[in-house]
Each structure stands twice: as structure tokens, then as C-alpha cells.
Amino acid sequence: MHFRFRLERSQNQKPVPGDDRGFALDADITVPGRGVTVIFGASGSGKTTLLRCVAGLEQPKFGYVRVLEHIWQDDNVSLPAHKRAIGYVFQESSLFPFMSAKANLNYAIKRADAPFNPEQYEHLIDVMGIRGVLDRLPARLSGGERQRVAICRALLLQPKLLLMDEPLASLDTARKQDILPYLERIKSELNIPILYVSHALDEVARLADHVVFLDNGSVIAQGDVTDVFSRIKLPMNLGEGAGVILQGIVIEHAPEWELMCVAIGSIKLWLKDSGDPLQTKVRVRVLARDVSIAMGCETKSSILNRIPAEVTDIAVDHDSSMVLIQLRLTTRDDQSFDSTYVVSRVTRRSAHHLDLKKGDCVWAQVKSVALVH
Ligand SMILES: Nc1ncnc2c1ncn2[C@@H]1O[C@H](COP(=O)(O)OP(=O)(O)OP(=O)(O)O)[C@@H](O)[C@H]1O
């Protein structure tokens, strides 16, 4: 998929009186037409504006939209919003309040371009886990249920692309955790690309296959989630959230220690046992603050994961007392370099003390690995 937009908002269009900054969106984004692409950025960076451009709800000065093989906008054509095959899910569910959940779904079925597919309907209701609430009015649904019905409604339009604008923002932490597995099921069971706006790193870690970082209307990084989070010179301050997101498979359980081993390529990481069976695909997040560096591995240590690594890059953090160090992990067996990276965040003083330089061979000590999927 390819999106390119240039849009300018003058000062007098600002919705907030007294806010005298203009806003310009200048974005050129190419992402695969599958999986979840998370548009990540601070408040006001232009995430919603970008989605609205894709949906045809904004009139940019320049716009190009290609979704799979369909051109929705270029120099010659600009399909109106209702002709773009999208499903749109907003922060607050936009269900019709006077209609039951089921009637809301039926409304989408009538509006869909493609013929009604009863099997798909039943499947979607199961995927979203809403069979038991279909007769209720939206006011009698929980926030999470309302959003699940809204997502189901968007999917019943049989869109080519699903746009989700912070769909969990109005839910509390517990409800968010309830709904995330449903989003994962959409991802794994339905073959539909999703553009997902978020400013929450935990959602990115859990859902994103690709990420686009927006800052003040500009794209400052884009690409595969593992690749982008292993970069240490991002102009965006991720603070305590800096760290990598890795994908691996469960290869061993150590029940006596309640631990399991996850293989990421040829790298093995031990973490708390989640009970997932062998060969399950999992995602793990290794935060930079949980990775320290040692020059040798002679001394005994409480650290579970100590992996030989090469220093591949060093950058001063946004907090200038700290540095970020990119480490390429090597396998224990043959010491050959693997393409798995982690990031370590240590004080500038420690880096100076260890005299760290690019190319140094060190030990990455990973104190904690979190399972996110
Ligand atoms: N309807 C509008 N008219 C004029 N300016 C707008 C309008 N909506 C948003 N803006 C401005 O455009 C800029 C980008 O806003 P946008 O809503 O796209 O950001 P965002 O990244 O989605 O923010 P948030 O995370 O807070 O929702 C901001 O400066 C905002 O004030």
C-alpha cells in the first residue's frame, strides 16, 4: 500500500482558540498490504488527519492512495469517501444508540458493496465474541463490548482496508487487556490490512507488524516493527519505552524453574513460563533499561540471559546523562553474527568507564524479557 499526502491547515482553521501554530502534513508511506501498521506519534502529530486523508474525508493539496492494486486517489482521480472500501473504527464507538447491536450490524450488511455472506457473518460474530449481546441496545453494553460490535460492523462492510483510530482510548486498562486478544484474532484470522492509530507503546508492541512514526506532520521512521525499534537514533523520545520487539518460538520448558526458552533465530532467551506449548509463535519485548553490558562473563551473575554481542551503534539518549547502545547478538555455539539486535540504555558514565566503541565484543545481560503475545 502506498499513501502520499501534502496538506496544510492555516492558523484560522485551528480548532483550539489561541493555538496559533499552523499544521502541515507531509507524508510518504509505503507499507505491505497485510498485517497491522501502527501509526504512532504524540498528540497533535497528525495521526487522525492521516487516516482521514486515506478515508477521503480531507482534501489534501496533494494526495495519492493505493490500497493493494486499487488506486483511490492520484493526480486524475479522487474517489469520494463512500466509494473507498474502508471500515473505520473510532475512539468512541459510533453505534446508532436507538438500534440493537444486531440492527447496527444489519445496517452495515445493507451498505456493503459485496453480497451478504452468512458464513462470514457468523464467523465474525464469533471472532469478536458478541453472540450473547446482539439483542442489546448500545447503552446496555460495556465499553469493550460496544467497541467489539463497532469493529464487527466495520468488518461487515467487507472493506479492503480497516482504519482504527485509537479504538482502545476510551477504555480503562482492564478493558483494554480484554479487547486486545480480539484484535489479535482479527489479525490472525482475517486477511485484511489494518491502519491502527495509537500513542500507546504497549499496543504497538502487541499488535504492530509495521510502524510509522509521525512527528509534527512528518514521517520520521517507518518499516518493520523489529527493525524500527532496534534503531537508536530515532528523533522521537521513547523514554523508558525504548527497546526492541522480537518474534520467536517457544522451544523449551523448564517446569522446575517455571521458565521457558524462546528462540529468536539462533538466539535463545529465557523468560517466565507462560504455559504456551512448544512451537507457539510469541512476541517478546526487551526494554533498553533491562539490558546491561559486561566485558566478560567470568563472574557468576543472577542475570538469566547473557549473550555475546557486538556493539553496532552508540547514541546519546534524549536524557543526555544516558546513552543508547545497539547490540547485535551472536549465537553461543559458533559465535557467528546473527541479525537479532537489542538496545541497552546505560549511563553515559558507565559507557565511558567501559570505553565502549563500535565493533567491541561484549556480553549483553538481559535482566528481563516480557512476553507480549
Ligand atoms: N478539524 C480541524 N480543523 C483544523 N485543525 C485541526 C482539525 N483537527 C485537528 N486539527 C489540527 O491538526 C493537527 C493534527 O491533528 P490530529 O488530530 O491529526 O493529530 P493526532 O496525532 O491524531 O492527535 P491526537 O493523538 O491528540 O488525536 C493538530 O495541530 C490539530 O490541532
The ligand as a Gaussian input file, in Angstrom:
#p B3LYP/6-31G(d) Opt

LIG

0 1
 N      -10.896000      19.910000      12.204000
 C       -9.729000      20.519000      12.318000
 N       -9.561000      21.761000      11.823000
 C       -8.386000      22.376000      11.926000
 N       -7.306000      21.855000      12.524000
 C       -7.402000      20.630000      13.040000
 C       -8.613000      19.894000      12.969000
 N       -8.428000      18.702000      13.584000
 C       -7.142000      18.683000      14.013000
 N       -6.532000      19.851000      13.703000
 C       -5.139000      20.186000      13.988000
 O       -4.324000      19.405000      13.120000
 C       -3.181000      18.914000      13.825000
 C       -3.128000      17.397000      13.779000
 O       -4.237000      16.883000      14.480000
 P       -4.579000      15.333000      14.543000
 O       -5.925000      15.207000      15.213000
 O       -4.432000      14.744000      13.198000
 O       -3.421000      14.782000      15.500000
 P       -3.333000      13.401000      16.282000
 O       -1.922000      12.964000      16.161000
 O       -4.379000      12.478000      15.803000
 O       -3.644000      13.865000      17.758000
 P       -4.363000      13.071000      18.990000
 O       -3.463000      11.919000      19.343000
 O       -4.442000      14.108000      20.049000
 O       -5.726000      12.624000      18.481000
 C       -3.261000      19.460000      15.229000
 O       -2.468000      20.637000      15.267000
 C       -4.725000      19.796000      15.401000
 O       -4.878000      20.874000      16.305000

